Amino acid sequence: MKSWITGLLTVVVSLGVIMVFTKSVLADGSPKVLKPVSDEITAKIEAAAPEKATAKPAKARKILVFWLCKGYFHESIPATNKAIEIMGKKTGAYDVVFSDDMNMFDAKKLAEFDAILFNNTTHLDFNEPGQREALMDFVKGGKGIIGLHAASDNFYTWSEAAAMIGGQYNEHPWGASGVWAIKDYEPNHPLNAAFKGEGFKVRDEIYRQKKFGTVEDRRILLTLDFNDPATKNVKGARESDRDMPVSWIKDYGKGRIFFCGLGHNNEIYYRPAILQYELDGIQFALGDLKVDATPVKEGK
């Protein structure tokens, strides 16, 4: 049975209204119930979210947004969920179901979805063989996987799934309080259209990614930009981190993978270009936005 730790009651007084919250958390630190997203944050995401989808959906689409953490819990999970929800509603590109229940990884339950989005999940292992089979059959059979930020901090006992995602967490010298430069590695690729051929800077946490699969099994779209002194010279960075992949796409079986390593901080979801990029990546994973995922040699 799961071990639960119940926190203290918190009383918040606002405009004469008393609100009482009970916070229960798993022994590993993952909350039983997510905090609600404030009106202020919701408004910022609404303002930044695209007005329409780049591609018209071939049919009604449905995404399972999964946020269970068995390791570190990211406080940005609620805002990320809200951003995914808002983009779907505003553009009509997809509907969403949110869950932290591993029982969702059942072949019959997954059949109703077109993609699975791993929202900052950590240390997922999928020790149940039937769940492993259901996930692999899902993507290899032609559906999509979307991974955001900590989605590469998983599958330490299941190398096939780590290879599917395309990378795995291996420290983060670029911490969440710093501002780091991101290179538009493929300025002419349709999925990078939101960035208009230019790099950008973010205050966010960037992972060093351990590679899985072959060296050239991903189409890398965004990387760290070591032309920026702060990014290159941060404590713990190595010359081998030059052009460290931050986001990529790949074909996997008959399915599609989109990974974006941004999203430790809420403010990522206040930026229109990043939300447009993520929506386009989601539409690629769903199969509605047709783009070339053929790998290009790293260091080009």
N, C-alpha and C positions, 0 to 999 in steps of 0.2 A: 504493500500500500504506500501511497505517497505520504511523505511527512510534510505537515503544514506548520508554518509559523505564523501566528496571528499578531499583527501589529496593533499599536495603540489606536484608539479612536481619535480622529483629528476633527476639530471643530473649526469651521471657517465662518466668519461673520462678514457679510457683504451686503450693503444697501438694506440693512435691517433684517436680512434673511439668514437664518442659521442653517447651515448644511453640515451634516455629519457623514463622514466617510469611514468605512472599515476597510483596511487594507490587509489582505491575506496574501502571503507569498509562499512559493515553494521553498524547500530547503536550499535549493541552488540559487535562489534569488529572483526567479522569474515570477511575476505577479499572477495571481489567479484571475484578476480582473484588471483590464487596462484602465488607466486614468483617462477621463474624458478630455478631448482636445478643446482648448479655450476658444471662445468666440474670436479673440484677436488673431490667434494662429490660423483658425479656419478661414477668416477673412483674407489673410495674406495668401494662403494657398489658393483660394477661390480667384483672387485677382491675378495670380501667376499662371493658373492652369490654362491650357489651350482652349480656344473656343470651338474648334472642330478637329476631327481626326484627319490625318494625312490620307489615309486609305478608307474607302467605304467597306465596312465589314461584309464578307461574303454571306454571312448569316448571323443570327443573334449569337453573341459570344459570352462565355461565362468563365470567370477566373476564380480559382481557389487561392485566397491569400492566407498563407500559413505563417504564424508568428511565434511558435513555441521555442523557448530557449532552455537548453539544459546546461548552458554555460553562462557567460556574461549576458545580462539583459540590457539592451540599448533603450534609453529613455525616448529615443526618436521613433520607436515603433508605432505609437498612436498617431503621430503626425504623418508618418509614412502611409499607414492605413487610410487616413483621411485623404491624403493626396491621391492615392489610387482610386478611392471611392469617388472623389470629386471629378477627376479626369474622365472616368467612365460615364458619370451622369451628364457632364457638360457636353461631351462629344458623341455619346451613344456608341462608343467603340466596344463596350463590354459591360456586363454586370459582374458583381463580385459577391463572394461568400467568404467571410472571415472565420478562421478557426485556429485553435491550438491543440486540437484533438488528433492524436496519432491514428485513431480509428478511421479517420477520413481516407487513409491510404489503403483502401479496399477497392478492388477492381470495379465492382458495381457502383460504388460511390464516385469514383474518379471518372466514370464514363460520362457523367453529366457536364464535365468541365472540358474546356479547350486549352487551358494552360494552368500551371501551378506557379504561384509567385511566392518565393521564400523571402519574407521580410525580416531581415536581421536575425534569422534563426542562428543558434549557436549550438555546437556539439551534438547535433542530431546524429544518431547512429543507425537507426533502422535495423535493430537486432532481430526483428521478426522477419523470417524469410519470405512470408507471403506479402509483406509490405514492400520489401525490396523488389520483388517480382512485379508487383502492381505499379510501382513508380517507373521501373525500367520499361515495362510494356507500354505504359502511358506515353512516354516520350519517343521511344523507338518506333511506336506504332503511328506516329505522325503528329503528336501534339507538342505543346510548348512548355519550356521551363524558363522562368524569369528569376534571377537572383539579384538582390539589392544588398549592398554593403557587406554585412556579416554572413551572407549566404555562402561565402567561401570558408567560413569558420565551422565546418561540419565534416562529417564522413571520415573521421580519423580511423575508423575500423572498417571502412568500405571504400576501397580505392576506386572501384568502378564508378561510384557516384561522384567522387572527387574529380575524376577524369571527365565525367559528363559536364560538371560545372565549369571546369577548365582551369581552376586554380585552387590554392588552399592557403589560408592565413599563415604567415611566417614573420610575425612581429609587425609593429607599426611605428617606425621612427618619426613619421609625419603625424604628430598628435592632433587631437581635435581642437586645440586652442590656437594652432598655428594656421598661417595662410600659405597655401602651396600652389604652385603653378601646374596646370594641366595642359598637355599638348594635344591639339587636334591632329591625331596621327594619320587620319585618312580624310583630309579636307574635301575631297571630291566624292566621298561615299554618301549616298542618299540619307543614311541614318544620322550623319553629322551635319545635316543641312541647318539645324537650329543654331549652330555655332558660327555660321557664315565664314568658314575657313580660318577662324582665329582661335588661338588658345585662350585660356581664362584662368582666373585664380579663385580658389575656394578656401573658406575656413572650414576645415573638415578633417576627419581622420582617414589617412590613406594607408592601406595595407601593403606590405611586401608580400607578393604572391609566390608561393611555391608552385612550380609548373607540374601539370599532370598530362599524360598522353604524350604525343610527339611534340617537337619544338614548334611545328607549324600547323597545329590542328585548330587554331582559332583565327578569326579575322579581327585583329586588334584595332580598335577605333579611338580610344583615348589612352594616353600614358602620362606618367610624370614627366615634367619638363625640366631637365637639369641645366638649361640655359638660365634658369632663375637661381641666383646665388643662395637664397634662403632654402629653396627646395633641395639643392645639391649638397649644401654644407651643413644641414641639420645633423645634430649628434646621432650617430648610429647609422647614417646613410653610407652606402658603399658605391664604388664606381660601377659595380655590376647591377645596381638599381637604376642605372640610366635607362630611360624609356620603359620603366616598370609598367606593365599593363594595368590600367585602371578599369577599362570597359572593353568588352568584346562580344562577338556573336559567333555562333558555329552551328553547323548542321550536326545532328546526332541521330543516327538511324534515319527514319523518315521525319523526325521531329526537329525542333529548332531551340537553341539556347540563346538567351540574352542576359548578360551579366553587367551590372554597373556597380562599381565599388564605392560610389558616393552615398552619403546618407547617415553618417553618425550624428550630425547636427540637424536640428529642425530647419534651420535657415536654408538648407539645400532646396527645400520645397517652396521657397518664396521666389525662386529664380525662374522666370519664364523659359529661358533657353534650356535649362536642365529638365524642366517638366516636359517640354516639347520633345526633347531627346528621349526621355524615358517612355513617353507615350508611343513614339515611333518604334522604340525597341520592343515594347509590349506588343504592338501590332505586327512586328516581324515574327515574334514568338507565336502569336496566334495564327499566323499564316496569311494575314490580310495585306501586309505590306511586303511585297516581293522585292528583295534586294539580294545582291551577291554576297554570299558568306564564304567564298573561296579564300582560304588563308593566304596571306601575303607574308613573305619572309620577314622576320623581325630584323630590325636594324637596317631597313631599306633606306 
